[in-house]
Amino acid sequence: MTAVAILPARPGGRVVRRWVAAVLVVVTTLLVVASTVAVWAHRTVLDTDDFMDAVTPVLDDPAFYDALADHVTEQTLLALDLDARAATRLTELDEMMALALVEQLDAEPGPLLEALSTRVDRLTLATLAPVVADRFEERVETLVHRLVDSEAFHDRLPQLVERAHRAAIGVARADGADHPDVYLTDDAVVLDTTPLIAEALREALGSVGDMLPGVTLPDALVERAPDARAQLGAALGTRLPDGFGQVALLDRETFDLVQGTVTTVDRAVWVLVALTVLLVVVTVAVAPARRRVTVQLGIGVVAGLMIAAALVARLRDLVVDAARTTDGERVATVLFDAVAADLHEIFWLIGIVAAVGAVVAVLLGRPAWLRRAGDRWPWLRATDGEAAGISRRVAGHADALRVVVVAVAVLVVVLTGFSWVGLVLVGLFLAVCLVGISVAQRIADVPGERRSAPAP
């Protein structure tokens, strides 16, 4: 008979697996967070249709229209330059009145009239230019706000936002298409609002036309911003500044970073997700203690998502601080919260799954506190006699309880809406309840120590 020696497992190999598993836990946690953000960016931020689905419900906020009206008013008044035009018109009127007075006096021009005109210090109409300009500026502001607050413009705003977003993503992806609304300069990514300002100028001309005699705006502006600015300036008889009607969305340095991120996300988002899933499986398979590494993964993912949520909140503060006005800050806040809502839902989804996985792994290890709880409350395990407990009662009404649990789950989903977080929570509740009912049936049907001996 040949003796076979059974060699014990080498302790060094177990130590190596433990260290490898620890490294994989860290890498996998980082990949889970990165792939979560990448999926959100690819799904919501970079897709115009999904972006509009997220922001359209909040476009009715009055802050959007107040901020836009303030910008259009500012640029419209800059184009009109009412102070200078009022001074010019009042000076012309003053000269006309002086000439008319001289004609009424029937005085011949000569040394006496010239001497009087140089010695008499009189108040001219031009000194009233600031007062007159203020009144006209208030009127223009009212007209612009009425235009922006109109129902027709409210219906157009989602189309304008969609067009601007599509153009901005096209510029970021360098798709080569012509995007006149959003374009790239040496310093920034710029949004052109000249067409809106032209509409406001048409409205204003009906009220301040006396200050702009002979001004006729073109029916339509050319698409390119520099040409449109020159066309509008020629119609107004002035030269508009280079930055007229342009809103800087991002500086060039930030845009280069965003463009690189967009390219990476477009190319690698699904590869990143697949690699993340693969690393989760490999991490659990390599670890010498699988329940422990599952707990570590769950805790690590939850902690990573909390850190990512804090970074998103910090980014929100930076975006809001970049706004110049109170209305602009409110607009930036509402837009950011609307777009980031999907990210928070994904964070909750992944975090709940990770936390539940960690809890299940802990319970499967039969921790000491769980065994002590069973010893302290034996009625939980009793299935017969006076101490008959929960398991037998549940088993006796299993079918009815299943129907009730499913009905409650469906009702909760219908009432709360079909959101990711709600579906996950309801799904977990349903799974726990159904598994618990099945376990109770199995315990109640197992003979042996749990059942009392039959009475003699």
C-alpha positions as CSV (number, residue, x, y, z in Angstrom):
1,M,0.0,0.0,0.0
2,T,1.5,3.3,-1.1
3,A,1.3,6.1,1.3
4,V,0.3,9.4,-0.2
5,A,1.5,12.4,1.6
6,I,-0.8,15.4,1.5
7,L,1.2,18.6,1.4
8,P,-0.3,21.6,3.2
9,A,-1.0,24.7,1.2
10,R,1.8,27.1,1.1
11,P,1.1,30.1,3.4
12,G,3.1,32.3,1.1
13,G,0.7,31.8,-1.8
14,R,-2.2,32.8,0.5
15,V,-0.4,36.0,1.5
16,V,0.3,36.9,-2.1
17,R,-3.4,36.4,-3.0
18,R,-4.4,38.5,-0.1
19,W,-2.2,41.4,-1.3
20,V,-3.3,41.0,-4.9
21,A,-6.9,41.1,-3.8
22,A,-6.3,44.2,-1.7
23,V,-4.8,46.0,-4.7
24,L,-7.6,44.8,-6.9
25,V,-10.2,46.1,-4.4
26,V,-8.7,49.6,-4.7
27,V,-8.4,49.5,-8.5
28,T,-11.9,48.1,-8.9
29,T,-13.4,50.7,-6.6
30,L,-11.8,53.5,-8.6
31,L,-13.1,51.9,-11.9
32,V,-16.6,51.6,-10.5
33,V,-16.7,55.3,-9.7
34,A,-15.1,56.3,-13.0
35,S,-17.3,54.1,-15.1
36,T,-20.4,55.4,-13.3
37,V,-19.4,59.0,-14.1
38,A,-18.5,58.1,-17.7
39,V,-21.9,56.4,-18.3
40,W,-23.7,59.4,-16.9
41,A,-21.6,61.8,-19.1
42,H,-22.1,59.8,-22.2
43,R,-25.8,59.3,-21.5
44,T,-26.9,62.7,-20.3
45,V,-24.2,65.4,-20.8
46,L,-23.0,64.5,-24.3
47,D,-26.3,63.3,-25.8
48,T,-28.5,66.2,-26.8
49,D,-31.8,64.3,-26.6
50,D,-31.1,63.0,-23.1
51,F,-29.8,66.5,-22.1
52,M,-33.0,68.1,-23.3
53,D,-35.1,65.5,-21.4
54,A,-33.3,66.5,-18.3
55,V,-33.4,70.3,-18.6
56,T,-36.7,70.9,-20.4
57,P,-38.9,70.5,-17.3
58,V,-36.9,73.3,-15.5
59,L,-36.9,75.8,-18.5
60,D,-40.0,77.4,-17.1
61,D,-38.1,78.9,-14.2
62,P,-38.4,82.7,-14.4
63,A,-34.7,83.0,-13.7
64,F,-33.9,81.8,-17.2
65,Y,-35.9,84.6,-18.8
66,D,-34.8,87.2,-16.3
67,A,-31.1,86.4,-16.9
68,L,-31.6,86.3,-20.7
69,A,-33.6,89.5,-20.7
70,D,-30.9,91.3,-18.7
71,H,-28.2,90.2,-21.2
72,V,-30.2,91.2,-24.2
73,T,-31.1,94.5,-22.7
74,E,-27.5,95.3,-21.9
75,Q,-26.4,94.5,-25.4
76,T,-29.3,96.3,-27.0
77,L,-28.6,99.5,-25.1
78,L,-24.9,99.2,-26.0
79,A,-25.9,99.1,-29.7
80,L,-28.3,102.0,-29.4
81,D,-25.9,104.2,-27.4
82,L,-28.9,106.4,-26.4
83,D,-26.7,108.9,-24.4
84,A,-24.8,110.0,-27.5
85,R,-27.8,109.9,-29.8
86,A,-30.0,111.9,-27.3
87,A,-27.2,114.5,-27.0
88,T,-26.9,114.8,-30.8
89,R,-30.6,115.1,-31.4
90,L,-31.1,117.6,-28.6
91,T,-28.2,119.7,-29.9
92,E,-29.8,119.7,-33.3
93,L,-33.1,120.7,-31.8
94,D,-31.4,123.5,-29.8
95,E,-29.8,124.9,-32.9
96,M,-33.1,124.7,-34.8
97,M,-34.9,126.6,-32.0
98,A,-32.1,129.3,-31.9
99,L,-32.4,129.8,-35.7
100,A,-36.2,130.0,-35.4
101,L,-35.9,132.6,-32.7
102,V,-33.5,134.7,-34.7
103,E,-35.9,134.5,-37.7
104,Q,-38.8,135.6,-35.5
105,L,-36.8,138.6,-34.2
106,D,-35.9,139.5,-37.8
107,A,-32.4,140.4,-36.7
108,E,-29.7,140.6,-39.2
109,P,-26.5,138.7,-38.4
110,G,-23.8,141.0,-37.4
111,P,-21.3,142.0,-34.7
112,L,-24.1,142.7,-32.1
113,L,-25.7,139.3,-32.5
114,E,-22.3,137.5,-32.3
115,A,-21.3,139.5,-29.2
116,L,-24.6,138.5,-27.5
117,S,-24.2,134.8,-28.4
118,T,-20.7,134.7,-26.9
119,R,-21.6,136.7,-23.7
120,V,-24.9,135.0,-22.8
121,D,-24.4,131.8,-20.8
122,R,-27.6,129.8,-21.3
123,L,-28.8,126.3,-20.5
124,T,-28.8,124.2,-23.7
125,L,-31.1,121.3,-24.4
126,A,-28.1,119.0,-24.7
127,T,-27.6,119.2,-20.9
128,L,-30.9,117.2,-20.7
129,A,-29.5,114.3,-22.6
130,P,-28.8,112.0,-19.6
131,V,-32.4,112.5,-18.3
132,V,-33.9,111.8,-21.7
133,A,-31.7,108.8,-22.3
134,D,-32.6,107.3,-19.0
135,R,-36.3,107.5,-19.9
136,F,-35.7,105.8,-23.2
137,E,-33.5,103.1,-21.6
138,E,-36.3,102.3,-19.2
139,R,-38.7,102.0,-22.1
140,V,-36.3,99.7,-24.0
141,E,-35.8,97.5,-20.9
142,T,-39.5,97.1,-20.6
143,L,-39.9,96.2,-24.2
144,V,-37.1,93.6,-24.1
145,H,-38.5,91.9,-21.0
146,R,-41.9,91.8,-22.6
147,L,-40.4,90.2,-25.7
148,V,-38.5,87.5,-23.6
149,D,-41.5,86.8,-21.4
150,S,-43.9,86.4,-24.3
151,E,-45.5,83.0,-24.9
152,A,-44.0,82.8,-28.3
153,F,-40.5,83.1,-26.9
154,H,-41.2,80.6,-24.2
155,D,-42.1,78.1,-26.9
156,R,-38.8,78.9,-28.8
157,L,-36.5,78.6,-25.8
158,P,-36.2,74.8,-25.8
159,Q,-35.3,74.9,-29.5
160,L,-32.6,77.5,-28.8
161,V,-31.1,75.5,-25.9
162,E,-31.1,72.3,-28.0
163,R,-29.4,74.0,-30.9
164,A,-26.8,75.6,-28.7
165,H,-26.1,72.3,-26.9
166,R,-25.9,70.3,-30.2
167,A,-23.4,72.9,-31.5
168,A,-21.3,72.9,-28.3
169,I,-21.0,69.1,-28.3
170,G,-20.2,69.3,-32.0
171,V,-17.4,71.7,-31.4
172,A,-16.1,69.6,-28.5
173,R,-16.1,66.5,-30.7
174,A,-14.5,68.5,-33.6
175,D,-17.0,67.0,-36.0
176,G,-16.1,69.5,-38.7
177,A,-19.7,70.8,-39.1
178,D,-20.5,74.4,-39.4
179,H,-22.0,75.7,-36.0
180,P,-22.6,79.5,-36.3
181,D,-24.3,79.7,-32.9
182,V,-21.3,78.3,-31.0
183,Y,-17.7,78.6,-32.2
184,L,-14.2,78.4,-30.9
185,T,-11.8,81.4,-30.7
186,D,-8.2,81.6,-29.5
187,D,-9.4,82.4,-26.0
188,A,-12.8,80.7,-25.4
189,V,-15.8,78.8,-26.6
190,V,-18.4,81.5,-27.5
191,L,-22.2,81.5,-27.8
192,D,-23.5,84.1,-30.3
193,T,-26.7,85.9,-29.2
194,T,-26.7,88.5,-32.0
195,P,-30.0,87.2,-33.6
196,L,-31.8,87.7,-30.3
197,I,-30.4,91.2,-29.9
198,A,-31.5,92.0,-33.4
199,E,-35.1,91.0,-32.5
200,A,-34.9,93.2,-29.4
201,L,-33.7,96.2,-31.6
202,R,-36.6,95.8,-33.9
203,E,-39.0,96.0,-30.9
204,A,-37.1,99.0,-29.5
205,L,-37.1,101.0,-32.8
206,G,-40.9,101.3,-32.5
207,S,-40.4,103.2,-29.2
208,V,-37.1,105.1,-29.7
209,G,-37.2,105.6,-33.5
210,D,-37.0,109.4,-33.0
211,M,-33.4,109.0,-31.8
212,L,-32.5,106.9,-34.8
213,P,-33.8,108.7,-37.9
214,G,-33.4,106.7,-41.1
215,V,-32.3,103.5,-39.4
216,T,-33.7,100.3,-41.0
217,L,-32.6,96.9,-39.7
218,P,-32.1,94.1,-42.1
219,D,-34.8,91.5,-42.3
220,A,-32.3,88.7,-41.5
221,L,-28.7,88.6,-40.4
222,V,-25.9,86.5,-41.9
223,E,-25.0,83.5,-39.8
224,R,-21.4,84.2,-39.0
225,A,-21.0,86.3,-35.8
226,P,-18.4,88.8,-37.2
227,D,-20.4,89.4,-40.4
228,A,-23.6,89.7,-38.5
229,R,-22.1,92.3,-36.1
230,A,-20.8,94.3,-39.0
231,Q,-24.1,94.1,-40.8
232,L,-26.0,95.3,-37.7
233,G,-23.5,98.1,-37.0
234,A,-23.8,99.4,-40.5
235,A,-27.6,99.5,-40.2
236,L,-27.3,101.5,-36.9
237,G,-24.6,103.8,-38.3
238,T,-22.0,102.8,-35.7
239,R,-19.2,100.3,-35.1
240,L,-20.1,97.6,-32.6
241,P,-17.4,96.3,-30.3
242,D,-15.8,92.9,-31.2
243,G,-17.4,91.1,-28.2
244,F,-20.9,92.4,-29.0
245,G,-23.6,89.7,-28.4
246,Q,-21.0,87.1,-27.5
247,V,-21.2,85.0,-24.3
248,A,-18.0,83.1,-23.3
249,L,-19.1,79.6,-22.3
250,L,-15.6,78.1,-21.4
251,D,-12.1,79.5,-21.5
252,R,-9.8,77.8,-24.0
253,E,-7.8,75.9,-21.4
254,T,-10.9,74.4,-19.8
255,F,-12.3,73.6,-23.3
256,D,-9.2,71.6,-24.3
257,L,-9.6,69.6,-21.1
258,V,-13.3,69.0,-21.8
259,Q,-12.6,68.1,-25.5
260,G,-10.0,65.5,-24.4
261,T,-12.5,64.1,-21.8
262,V,-15.3,63.9,-24.4
263,T,-13.0,62.0,-26.9
264,T,-12.0,59.6,-24.2
265,V,-15.5,59.0,-23.0
266,D,-16.8,58.4,-26.5
267,R,-14.2,55.9,-27.3
268,A,-13.9,54.0,-24.0
269,V,-17.1,54.3,-22.0
270,W,-18.4,50.7,-22.7
271,V,-14.9,49.2,-22.6
272,L,-14.5,50.8,-19.2
273,V,-17.8,49.3,-18.0
274,A,-16.9,45.9,-19.2
275,L,-13.4,46.1,-17.6
276,T,-15.1,47.2,-14.3
277,V,-17.4,44.2,-14.3
278,L,-14.5,41.8,-15.2
279,L,-12.4,43.2,-12.4
280,V,-15.2,42.7,-9.9
281,V,-15.4,39.0,-10.8
282,V,-11.6,38.6,-10.8
283,T,-11.2,40.4,-7.4
284,V,-13.7,38.0,-5.8
285,A,-12.2,34.9,-7.5
286,V,-8.6,35.7,-6.5
287,A,-9.3,36.6,-2.9
288,P,-8.6,33.8,-0.4
289,A,-11.6,35.1,1.7
290,R,-14.4,35.9,-0.8
291,R,-16.9,37.1,1.7
292,R,-14.4,39.5,3.3
293,V,-13.3,40.9,-0.1
294,T,-17.0,41.3,-1.1
295,V,-17.5,43.4,2.1
296,Q,-14.4,45.4,1.3
297,L,-15.6,46.0,-2.2
298,G,-19.0,47.2,-1.0
299,I,-17.6,49.5,1.6
300,G,-15.0,50.9,-0.9
301,V,-17.6,51.5,-3.6
302,V,-19.9,53.4,-1.2
303,A,-16.9,55.5,0.1
304,G,-15.8,56.2,-3.5
305,L,-19.2,57.3,-4.5
306,M,-19.5,59.6,-1.5
307,I,-16.2,61.2,-2.4
308,A,-17.4,61.6,-6.1
309,A,-20.6,63.2,-4.9
310,A,-18.6,65.7,-2.8
311,L,-16.5,66.5,-5.9
312,V,-19.7,67.0,-8.0
313,A,-21.0,69.4,-5.3
314,R,-17.7,71.3,-5.5
315,L,-17.9,71.5,-9.2
316,R,-21.4,72.9,-8.8
317,D,-20.1,75.7,-6.6
318,L,-17.5,76.6,-9.2
319,V,-20.0,76.7,-12.0
320,V,-22.4,78.9,-10.0
321,D,-19.6,81.2,-8.9
322,A,-18.7,81.8,-12.6
323,A,-22.1,83.5,-13.1
324,R,-22.0,87.3,-13.0
325,T,-25.4,88.1,-11.8
326,T,-27.9,86.8,-9.2
327,D,-30.2,85.6,-12.0
328,G,-27.2,84.0,-13.7
329,E,-26.3,82.1,-10.6
330,R,-29.8,80.8,-10.2
331,V,-29.9,79.7,-13.9
332,A,-26.5,77.9,-13.4
333,T,-27.8,76.2,-10.2
334,V,-31.0,75.0,-11.8
335,L,-29.3,73.7,-14.9
336,F,-26.6,72.0,-13.1
337,D,-29.0,70.3,-10.6
338,A,-31.2,69.2,-13.5
339,V,-28.3,67.6,-15.4
340,A,-26.7,66.1,-12.3
341,A,-29.9,64.5,-11.1
342,D,-29.3,61.5,-13.2
343,L,-25.8,61.2,-11.8
344,H,-27.1,61.2,-8.3
345,E,-29.6,58.5,-9.2
346,I,-26.8,56.3,-10.6
347,F,-24.8,56.9,-7.5
348,W,-27.7,55.8,-5.4
349,L,-28.3,52.8,-7.6
350,I,-24.6,51.6,-7.5
351,G,-24.3,52.5,-3.8
352,I,-27.4,50.5,-2.8
353,V,-26.3,47.5,-4.7
354,A,-22.8,47.7,-3.2
355,A,-24.2,48.2,0.4
356,V,-26.6,45.3,0.0
357,G,-23.9,43.0,-1.3
358,A,-21.7,43.9,1.7
359,V,-24.5,43.2,4.2
360,V,-25.4,39.9,2.5
361,A,-21.7,38.8,2.6
362,V,-21.6,39.7,6.3
363,L,-24.7,37.7,7.1
364,L,-23.6,34.7,5.1
365,G,-20.5,34.5,7.3
366,R,-22.8,33.9,10.3
367,P,-21.2,36.5,12.6
368,A,-21.1,36.0,16.3
369,W,-23.8,38.7,17.0
370,L,-26.2,36.8,14.6
371,R,-25.7,33.5,16.4
372,R,-26.1,35.2,19.8
373,A,-29.4,36.7,18.5
374,G,-30.6,33.3,17.6
375,D,-29.8,32.0,21.0
376,R,-31.4,34.9,22.8
377,W,-34.7,34.7,20.9
378,P,-35.4,31.0,20.2
379,W,-39.0,31.8,19.3
380,L,-37.7,33.0,15.9
381,R,-36.8,29.4,15.0
382,A,-39.6,27.5,16.8
383,T,-42.1,25.8,14.5
384,D,-44.3,23.8,16.8
385,G,-46.0,23.9,20.1
386,E,-46.6,26.9,22.2
387,A,-43.4,28.6,21.0
388,A,-44.5,28.4,17.4
389,G,-42.8,31.4,15.8
390,I,-42.7,33.6,12.8
391,S,-41.5,30.9,10.3
392,R,-44.6,28.7,10.8
393,R,-47.0,31.6,10.7
394,V,-45.4,32.9,7.5
395,A,-45.4,29.4,6.0
396,G,-49.1,29.0,6.7
397,H,-50.0,32.1,4.7
398,A,-47.2,32.0,2.1
399,D,-49.4,32.4,-1.0
400,A,-51.4,35.2,0.4
401,L,-48.3,37.0,1.6
402,R,-46.7,36.7,-1.9
403,V,-49.7,38.3,-3.5
404,V,-49.7,41.1,-0.9
405,V,-46.0,41.8,-1.3
406,V,-46.1,41.9,-5.1
407,A,-49.2,44.1,-5.0
408,V,-47.5,46.5,-2.6
409,A,-44.4,46.7,-4.8
410,V,-46.4,47.4,-7.9
411,L,-48.4,50.1,-6.1
412,V,-45.3,51.8,-4.7
413,V,-43.7,51.9,-8.2
414,V,-46.8,53.4,-9.8
415,L,-47.2,56.0,-7.0
416,T,-43.5,57.1,-6.9
417,G,-42.7,56.9,-10.6
418,F,-40.4,54.7,-12.6
419,S,-37.1,56.1,-11.4
420,W,-33.9,54.0,-11.1
421,V,-33.6,54.5,-7.4
422,G,-37.3,53.6,-6.8
423,L,-37.1,50.5,-8.9
424,V,-34.0,49.3,-7.2
425,L,-35.4,49.8,-3.7
426,V,-38.7,48.2,-4.6
427,G,-36.8,45.3,-6.3
428,L,-34.7,44.7,-3.2
429,F,-37.8,44.9,-0.9
430,L,-39.6,42.4,-3.1
431,A,-36.6,40.0,-3.3
432,V,-36.0,40.1,0.4
433,C,-39.7,39.4,1.1
434,L,-40.0,36.6,-1.4
435,V,-36.8,34.9,-0.2
436,G,-37.9,35.3,3.4
437,I,-41.2,33.6,2.7
438,S,-39.4,30.7,0.9
439,V,-37.0,30.3,3.8
440,A,-39.9,30.3,6.3
441,Q,-41.6,27.5,4.3
442,R,-38.4,25.5,4.2
443,I,-37.8,25.8,7.9
444,A,-41.4,24.9,8.8
445,D,-41.2,21.7,6.7
446,V,-37.9,20.4,8.0
447,P,-38.4,17.6,10.6
448,G,-36.0,16.9,13.5
449,E,-34.8,19.1,16.3
450,R,-37.1,22.0,15.5
451,R,-40.3,20.0,16.0
452,S,-41.6,18.9,19.4
453,A,-41.9,15.2,20.1
454,P,-45.4,13.9,19.7
455,A,-47.4,13.5,22.9
456,P,-47.6,9.9,24.2
